[in-house]
Amino acid sequence: MNHKSIWILTLISLTLMFLAYSIPFDSIFDPLPQKIHPVKINSKVQFAGEEIPTDYFDVLERLERELLLNSYHHSSMILHIKMSSRYFPTIEKIFAQEGVPEDFKYLAIAESSFRYATSPAGARGIWQFREASASEYQLEINEFVDERNHFEKSTYAAASYLKKLKLKFGSWVLAAAAYNMGPTALQRSIDEQKESSFFDMNLGEETNRYLFRIIAFREIMEQPEKFGYYLSHDDYYKPFNSVEKISVDTSISNLADFAHNYNITYRQLKLYNPWLMKTSLPNKNKKSYEIVIPK
């Protein structure tokens, strides 16, 4: 290629670049048919009866962040709302019995999104108990049974744990932080930073956000229409109410056969009893278990 050809190609390239940058943006793309609004916090905010100091810019911005992220995370949020009707009534009943503020029911979403999940650190269940903490609250864990996946028993355990944390740290806000990062780590941070308020402490990213995520879930789910979520009564998932509880104090050699004897599938047995970990249930000590059978 000679010098004249190179010069002509260079001139053409420069001309095209000039034209590209000189064309107005609106002539290339049509505007998107959507309206994105910020979240406005217009009144005082409380958690478990304790005031959240939103007059301080850092606290306000941390709460706004979680409200924005979760209100615009549409698929996850609408699933939280739909599943709440399955789990919240039982949580509310147990927390009322145990003297735990109802706001803590949203901790179950922050921990597991109502899923029987297992974390990389080995925490398991809707309330994400580690094995040591679970054992402290009499949740049975072995090869065949893991009661961290037992919804009612683990909810009672969560209530007891939260009350213990409140007693230790003196506030429900700090109890929530301790639930996330662990009481030993929180106490160490309090001693090192010489602060007594959660809002004056600089903790890890997850714990710094944790309380505000719980509050965001509460605000969105208690008034979903204000955040653009419109559900009818039929959209909510049904609770597992129509069930029969079978007491068993002997070994079950084959849970599939056990399920079929009650005219349900193996899948149904595991859905209603996620604490059963294997295909059998040895029971040498004649312990009494309640197995839930859908009618």
C-alpha positions as CSV (number, residue, x, y, z in Angstrom):
1,M,0.0,0.0,0.0
2,N,1.5,3.4,-1.0
3,H,1.6,6.6,1.0
4,K,-1.4,8.1,-0.9
5,S,-3.6,5.2,-0.1
6,I,-2.7,5.3,3.6
7,W,-3.5,9.0,3.6
8,I,-6.9,8.5,2.0
9,L,-7.8,5.7,4.5
10,T,-6.7,7.9,7.4
11,L,-8.9,10.7,6.2
12,I,-11.9,8.5,5.8
13,S,-11.5,7.1,9.3
14,L,-11.2,10.5,10.8
15,T,-14.3,11.7,8.9
16,L,-16.3,8.7,10.2
17,M,-15.2,9.2,13.8
18,F,-16.2,12.9,13.5
19,L,-19.6,12.0,12.2
20,A,-20.2,9.4,14.9
21,Y,-19.4,11.8,17.7
22,S,-21.4,14.6,16.2
23,I,-24.7,12.6,15.8
24,P,-27.0,13.4,18.8
25,F,-27.5,10.6,21.2
26,D,-31.3,10.8,20.9
27,S,-31.1,10.1,17.2
28,I,-29.4,6.7,17.8
29,F,-31.4,5.4,20.8
30,D,-35.1,5.9,21.7
31,P,-35.7,6.7,25.3
32,L,-36.5,3.8,27.6
33,P,-40.2,3.7,28.7
34,Q,-39.5,3.6,32.4
35,K,-39.3,5.9,35.3
36,I,-36.8,5.3,38.1
37,H,-37.4,7.1,41.3
38,P,-35.3,7.5,44.4
39,V,-36.6,6.4,47.8
40,K,-37.7,9.2,50.2
41,I,-37.5,8.6,53.9
42,N,-39.9,11.2,55.4
43,S,-40.3,10.1,59.0
44,K,-38.6,8.5,61.9
45,V,-37.6,4.9,61.5
46,Q,-37.5,2.3,64.3
47,F,-36.4,-1.2,64.6
48,A,-37.8,-3.4,67.4
49,G,-38.9,-0.3,69.2
50,E,-35.4,1.3,69.0
51,E,-34.9,4.5,67.1
52,I,-32.7,4.6,64.0
53,P,-30.9,7.9,63.8
54,T,-31.6,8.8,60.2
55,D,-30.8,12.4,60.9
56,Y,-27.2,11.4,60.5
57,F,-26.2,11.3,56.8
58,D,-24.3,8.0,57.1
59,V,-27.2,6.1,58.6
60,L,-29.7,7.7,56.2
61,E,-27.6,6.7,53.1
62,R,-27.0,3.2,54.3
63,L,-30.7,2.7,54.7
64,E,-31.5,4.3,51.4
65,R,-29.0,2.0,49.7
66,E,-30.8,-1.1,51.0
67,L,-34.2,0.3,50.1
68,L,-33.1,1.0,46.6
69,L,-31.2,-2.2,46.0
70,N,-34.1,-4.4,47.3
71,S,-37.0,-2.5,45.9
72,Y,-35.5,-2.6,42.4
73,H,-34.5,-6.3,42.8
74,H,-37.8,-7.3,41.4
75,S,-37.6,-11.1,41.0
76,S,-36.2,-11.7,44.5
77,M,-38.5,-9.3,46.3
78,I,-41.7,-10.6,44.7
79,L,-40.7,-14.1,45.8
80,H,-40.1,-12.9,49.3
81,I,-43.5,-11.3,49.4
82,K,-45.2,-14.4,48.0
83,M,-43.4,-16.8,50.4
84,S,-44.1,-14.6,53.5
85,S,-47.7,-16.0,53.8
86,R,-46.2,-19.5,54.2
87,Y,-43.7,-18.7,56.9
88,F,-44.6,-15.5,58.7
89,P,-47.7,-16.7,60.6
90,T,-45.7,-19.4,62.4
91,I,-42.7,-17.1,63.1
92,E,-45.1,-14.3,64.4
93,K,-46.8,-16.8,66.8
94,I,-43.5,-18.2,68.1
95,F,-41.8,-14.8,68.5
96,A,-44.9,-13.5,70.4
97,Q,-44.8,-16.5,72.7
98,E,-41.0,-16.0,73.3
99,G,-41.1,-12.2,73.7
100,V,-39.1,-11.4,70.5
101,P,-40.0,-8.3,68.5
102,E,-41.9,-9.1,65.3
103,D,-39.4,-7.1,63.3
104,F,-37.0,-10.0,63.6
105,K,-39.2,-12.1,61.3
106,Y,-37.5,-10.3,58.4
107,L,-34.1,-11.7,59.6
108,A,-35.2,-15.0,58.1
109,I,-35.2,-13.3,54.7
110,A,-31.8,-11.7,55.2
111,E,-30.4,-15.0,56.3
112,S,-31.8,-17.4,53.8
113,S,-34.6,-15.9,51.7
114,F,-36.9,-18.5,53.3
115,R,-34.7,-21.3,51.8
116,Y,-33.2,-24.3,53.5
117,A,-29.8,-23.2,52.4
118,T,-26.3,-24.2,53.5
119,S,-23.7,-21.4,53.6
120,P,-20.0,-21.9,52.7
121,A,-19.3,-21.7,56.4
122,G,-21.6,-24.6,57.1
123,A,-24.6,-22.6,58.5
124,R,-27.8,-24.3,57.6
125,G,-31.6,-23.8,57.5
126,I,-33.9,-20.8,57.3
127,W,-32.2,-19.3,60.4
128,Q,-28.7,-20.3,59.3
129,F,-27.4,-21.9,62.5
130,R,-23.9,-23.2,62.6
131,E,-23.5,-26.7,64.2
132,A,-22.1,-25.4,67.5
133,S,-25.0,-22.9,68.1
134,A,-27.6,-25.4,67.0
135,S,-26.4,-28.0,69.5
136,E,-26.5,-25.3,72.2
137,Y,-30.3,-25.0,71.5
138,Q,-31.0,-28.7,71.4
139,L,-31.3,-29.0,67.7
140,E,-30.3,-32.6,66.8
141,I,-27.7,-32.9,64.0
142,N,-26.3,-36.2,62.7
143,E,-26.0,-38.0,59.4
144,F,-29.8,-38.7,59.2
145,V,-31.4,-35.8,61.0
146,D,-30.6,-32.0,60.9
147,E,-33.1,-30.0,62.9
148,R,-31.6,-26.8,61.7
149,N,-34.0,-27.6,58.8
150,H,-36.9,-28.1,61.1
151,F,-38.9,-24.9,60.7
152,E,-40.7,-24.8,64.0
153,K,-37.8,-26.1,66.2
154,S,-35.2,-23.8,64.5
155,T,-37.6,-20.8,64.9
156,Y,-37.8,-21.5,68.7
157,A,-34.0,-21.8,68.7
158,A,-33.6,-18.5,66.9
159,A,-35.9,-16.8,69.4
160,S,-33.9,-18.1,72.3
161,Y,-30.6,-17.0,70.7
162,L,-31.9,-13.5,69.9
163,K,-33.1,-13.1,73.5
164,K,-29.6,-14.2,74.8
165,L,-27.9,-11.7,72.5
166,K,-30.3,-8.9,73.6
167,L,-29.4,-9.7,77.3
168,K,-25.7,-9.6,76.5
169,F,-25.5,-6.4,74.5
170,G,-28.5,-4.5,75.9
171,S,-30.2,-3.6,72.6
172,W,-32.1,-5.4,69.8
173,V,-30.1,-3.5,67.2
174,L,-26.8,-4.9,68.6
175,A,-28.5,-8.3,68.9
176,A,-29.2,-8.3,65.2
177,A,-25.5,-7.3,64.5
178,A,-24.3,-10.1,66.8
179,Y,-26.6,-12.6,65.0
180,N,-24.8,-11.8,61.8
181,M,-21.2,-11.5,62.8
182,G,-21.2,-13.6,66.1
183,P,-21.2,-12.3,69.7
184,T,-17.5,-12.8,70.3
185,A,-16.5,-10.8,67.2
186,L,-19.0,-8.0,68.0
187,Q,-17.7,-7.7,71.6
188,R,-14.2,-7.5,70.3
189,S,-15.1,-4.7,68.0
190,I,-16.9,-2.8,70.8
191,D,-13.8,-3.1,73.0
192,E,-11.4,-2.1,70.2
193,Q,-13.5,0.8,68.9
194,K,-14.7,2.0,72.3
195,E,-18.2,2.5,71.0
196,S,-21.5,1.3,72.4
197,S,-23.8,2.1,69.5
198,F,-24.0,0.0,66.3
199,F,-24.4,3.2,64.3
200,D,-21.0,4.6,65.6
201,M,-19.1,1.4,64.8
202,N,-17.2,0.5,61.7
203,L,-17.8,-3.2,61.1
204,G,-17.4,-5.5,58.1
205,E,-19.4,-4.7,55.0
206,E,-21.9,-7.5,55.6
207,T,-22.7,-6.5,59.1
208,N,-22.7,-2.8,58.3
209,R,-25.5,-3.5,55.8
210,Y,-27.3,-6.2,57.7
211,L,-29.7,-4.3,60.0
212,F,-30.6,-1.9,57.1
213,R,-31.4,-4.8,54.8
214,I,-33.8,-6.2,57.4
215,I,-35.5,-2.8,57.8
216,A,-35.7,-2.5,54.0
217,F,-37.4,-5.9,53.7
218,R,-39.9,-4.8,56.4
219,E,-40.7,-1.4,54.7
220,I,-41.2,-2.9,51.3
221,M,-43.1,-6.0,52.4
222,E,-45.4,-4.1,54.7
223,Q,-46.5,-1.7,52.0
224,P,-45.6,-3.3,48.7
225,E,-47.9,-1.1,46.6
226,K,-45.8,1.9,47.5
227,F,-42.8,0.2,46.0
228,G,-44.7,-0.9,42.9
229,Y,-45.6,-4.5,43.9
230,Y,-49.2,-5.4,43.3
231,L,-50.3,-8.9,44.4
232,S,-53.8,-10.4,44.7
233,H,-54.7,-12.8,47.5
234,D,-54.2,-15.8,45.2
235,D,-50.7,-14.7,44.3
236,Y,-49.4,-15.6,47.8
237,Y,-48.1,-19.1,48.5
238,K,-50.3,-21.2,50.8
239,P,-49.1,-22.3,54.2
240,F,-48.5,-25.9,54.9
241,N,-51.6,-26.1,57.1
242,S,-53.5,-29.1,55.8
243,V,-51.3,-31.7,57.3
244,E,-51.2,-34.7,59.7
245,K,-48.4,-35.2,62.2
246,I,-47.3,-38.9,62.6
247,S,-45.4,-39.8,65.7
248,V,-42.6,-42.3,65.0
249,D,-40.4,-43.9,67.7
250,T,-38.9,-46.8,65.6
251,S,-36.5,-46.9,62.8
252,I,-37.7,-46.3,59.2
253,S,-35.6,-48.4,56.8
254,N,-36.9,-46.8,53.7
255,L,-38.5,-43.4,53.6
256,A,-39.8,-43.9,50.1
257,D,-41.8,-46.8,51.3
258,F,-42.9,-44.9,54.3
259,A,-44.2,-42.0,52.1
260,H,-46.0,-44.3,49.8
261,N,-47.8,-46.0,52.7
262,Y,-49.3,-42.6,53.4
263,N,-50.2,-42.0,49.7
264,I,-47.7,-39.2,49.2
265,T,-44.5,-39.1,47.1
266,Y,-40.9,-39.1,48.3
267,R,-40.6,-35.5,47.1
268,Q,-43.6,-34.5,49.2
269,L,-42.2,-36.2,52.2
270,K,-38.9,-34.2,51.9
271,L,-40.7,-30.9,51.1
272,Y,-42.7,-31.1,54.3
273,N,-39.8,-32.6,56.4
274,P,-36.6,-31.1,55.1
275,W,-34.8,-32.1,58.4
276,L,-34.8,-35.8,57.1
277,M,-31.4,-35.9,55.5
278,K,-31.2,-39.5,54.1
279,T,-33.4,-42.2,52.6
280,S,-33.8,-43.9,56.0
281,L,-34.2,-42.9,59.6
282,P,-32.4,-45.2,62.1
283,N,-33.7,-44.8,65.6
284,K,-31.9,-47.1,68.0
285,N,-32.8,-44.9,71.1
286,K,-36.5,-45.0,70.3
287,K,-36.7,-41.2,70.1
288,S,-40.1,-39.8,69.2
289,Y,-40.1,-37.9,65.9
290,E,-43.1,-36.1,64.4
291,I,-43.2,-36.5,60.6
292,V,-45.5,-34.2,58.7
293,I,-47.8,-35.7,56.1
294,P,-49.8,-33.5,53.7
295,K,-53.4,-34.4,53.5
